[in-house]
Amino acid sequence: MLKEAVLAITQVTDATFEDIALKSPIPVLVDFWATWCSPCKAVAPLLEEMSRQYEGRVQFLKLNTDENLVTPTKYGIRSIPTLLILKEGKEAGRIVGNVPKAELKKRLEAVVGK
């Protein structure tokens, strides 16, 4: 019997962003993406993998920029994918584009520690 895969990344919207991302007790990585964005699709498997590695230490979120215009505008998201790292509700890092796993890990470690 196959066990159903549990999504390790939570979808957020403009309406849920503040409660989920800004009030999180642990650091948050928000993936600003869109369905038509090839680099967004390319980085998605890496984010799934990293979300499992950092389970309990970093909360991974996805926000569709086509369906939610307020939050990307508020944070000055100009290109996607943009990965926004938040700690205690404040921006602690930003990665634009599809980056290698080592770079993403280095940036997360700088915020959450080893």
VENKAJO-V253922 format. One record per residue. PHI is phi in radians with two decimals (999 if undefined). NEAR is the number of other C-alpha atoms within 10 Angstrom. D_LAST is the distance of its C-alpha to the last C-alpha in Angstrom with 1 decimal. Layout:
<<PHI NEAR D_LAST> <PHI NEAR D_LAST>>
//
This chain:
<<999 3 36.0> <-1.42 4 33.2> <-1.51 5 30.4> <-1.18 6 30.1> <-1.19 6 26.8> <-1.67 6 24.9> <-1.21 10 23.9> <-1.59 16 20.2> <-2.02 20 21.0> <-1.63 12 23.2> <-1.39 16 26.2> <-2.17 19 26.9> <-2.25 18 30.0> <-0.96 15 31.2> <-1.23 11 32.4> <-1.81 11 29.2> <-0.98 17 26.7> <-1.07 14 26.8> <-1.13 10 26.5> <-1.52 18 23.7> <-1.45 24 21.6> <-1.39 18 22.4> <-1.82 14 22.4> <-1.18 16 19.3> <-1.30 14 17.4> <-2.09 16 14.0> <-1.00 25 13.2> <-2.22 29 15.6> <-2.01 25 16.2> <-1.86 24 20.0> <-1.65 27 21.8> <-1.51 23 25.2> <-2.56 24 27.4> <-2.59 18 31.0> <-1.12 10 32.8> <-1.50 9 34.7> <-1.54 11 31.7> <-1.08 13 31.2> <-1.07 15 27.8> <-1.13 19 26.6> <-1.15 15 27.8> <-1.18 14 26.1> <-1.45 18 22.6> <-0.99 17 23.0> <-1.09 11 22.2> <-1.10 15 18.9> <-1.14 21 18.0> <-1.05 14 19.2> <-1.08 13 17.1> <-1.14 19 13.8> <-1.11 20 15.0> <-1.31 16 15.1> <-1.10 12 11.7> <-1.79 15 10.2> <-0.94 11 13.1> <1.51 10 13.0> <-1.97 17 10.0> <-2.43 23 11.9> <-1.66 23 15.6> <-1.74 24 17.3> <-2.25 23 20.8> <-2.19 20 23.8> <-2.27 21 26.6> <-1.32 18 29.8> <-1.31 22 31.2> <-1.36 12 34.7> <-1.63 10 35.0> <-2.33 15 33.2> <-1.74 14 34.3> <-1.20 12 33.5> <-1.12 18 29.7> <-1.05 19 29.4> <-1.14 11 32.1> <-1.03 8 30.5> <-1.69 10 27.3> <1.15 8 29.3> <-1.32 18 28.3> <-1.89 10 30.7> <-2.52 12 29.5> <-2.25 19 27.7> <-1.31 26 25.3> <-2.10 20 23.3> <-1.84 25 19.8> <-1.81 20 19.3> <-1.80 24 16.0> <-2.02 22 16.9> <-2.35 20 15.4> <0.97 14 17.9> <1.39 17 20.6> <-2.09 13 20.3> <-1.14 15 19.4> <-2.03 17 16.1> <3.13 15 16.5> <-2.61 15 19.1> <-2.19 16 19.4> <-1.92 15 23.0> <1.67 15 24.2> <-1.45 19 23.0> <-1.92 15 20.1> <-1.13 10 18.7> <-0.96 14 15.7> <-1.06 9 13.9> <-1.19 11 14.7> <-1.08 16 13.6> <-1.08 13 10.2> <-1.04 12 9.9> <-1.19 17 11.3> <-1.19 22 9.2> <-1.05 12 5.8> <-1.10 11 8.3> <-1.61 16 9.2> <-1.69 14 6.7> <1.45 9 3.8> <-1.43 8 0.0>>
//
